[in-house]
């Protein structure tokens, strides 16, 4: 995954969870967010309708901010999440 500017948000770290299924997609996202400092940005590449719905919703419920979402023609989605704080 490329860490260049994504919709104006340069991520501090990126993870690819396209091989995972829910609920493991968010488990990996949460672990990555836990390792980042407050206000850091995490780029997440995921696949599937369930992950596309649940990862952003759960991140927001936990107080993080969804900065951008890009749905790609190959069925993947790229999210940039800013850690709370």
N, C-alpha and C positions, 0 to 999 in steps of 0.2 A: 504494500500500500504506500502510496506517495504521501509525504508529509508536507507538501506545499500548501499554500493558502487555499482553504476550502471555504467558499462563500465568505471570505474576509476573516476567517478564524484559523490561525495557524496552530495546529494541535501540538501539544507537548509530547504526546505519545499516541501510538495507534495500535489497534488490535484487530485481528481477523477472526470472527467467530462464525464464518459461513459453514463450517463443518459441524457446528453444534446445533442442537435442537433445544427448544424451551423445555424446562426452565434453565438449562445450563448456559444459554446465551447470556442471560443477565447475571448469572453467577460469575462468569468470566469478566463481564463489564464491571461488576461491583468490586471484584478483587483488584482490577486495574485501577479503578477510581480510588480505592482505599490506599493504594501505594503512591498516589499523586498528592502533591501539596494542594492546599486550598486554592481555588480559582484556576487551577490548571485545566487544560483542554484535552479531551480524549477523542480521537477519531475511531469509530467503530464500523467495520464492514460486516454486514450480516446478510442472511438470506432467509426468505420465508415469511408468509403473512403473519404468523403468530409472533415471531421475533420482531417484525416490523411494527406490530401494535404494542407488544408488551415491553420491549426494552425502553423506548422513549417514555411510555407511561410510568413505568416503575422508577426510572431515573428522576422524573419530575416529582413523583410522590415522595421520593427520598430527599428532595430539596435541591437537586441539581438542575441545571438549565440546559435545554436543548437549543443549541445555537444554529444548527442547520441540518437539513435532511435532503439527500439526493437519491432519488430512485433511478436505478440504471436499467437499461434494456436487457441486461443479462440476468435479471432477477435479483440482483443484490441491491442493498441500500447502504449508503454511507451517512452516518450520523456524526455530528460533532457535539459532544456533551461537555459543558463546563462544570467542574466540581464545585459544590457549594462552598461558601466561605469567602 
